[in-house]
Amino acid sequence: FPFSPRKNTSASVMQPKVPHSVITDRVAALQKLSMLKKEDYALKQFNKILDVVIEERQGAYMCGTASNYMKIRVPGQNLHRGTLVFIRPAGFEGTALKGFVIT
């Protein structure tokens, strides 16, 4: 997130000030880099089996968090909240892996 100086601090009077347009461009570049790195990391999970704690249902998916902190969704499974399952990732969409339960 962009830096915001607080009133009556040294930072609030420092010069020169970075233009707002430069701040906005830098934030956008860092957000893009962050997403690319997250996607790259997610793709490296594809041939692994992840242990996942199921947390909630979202429509037709059960969602949880893997031990590597990645969010993962599995379609149409009848799983209960708090259940530990083993999942093989097979896709990445948005900010979450998609996969299927290994039985």
Buried (B, 14 or more C-beta within 10 A) or exposed (E): EEEEEEEEEEEEEEEEEEEEEEBEEEEEEEEEEEEEEEEEEBEEBEEEEBEBEBBEBEEEBBBBBBEBEBBBBBEEBEBEEEBEBEBBBEEBEEEBBBBBBEE
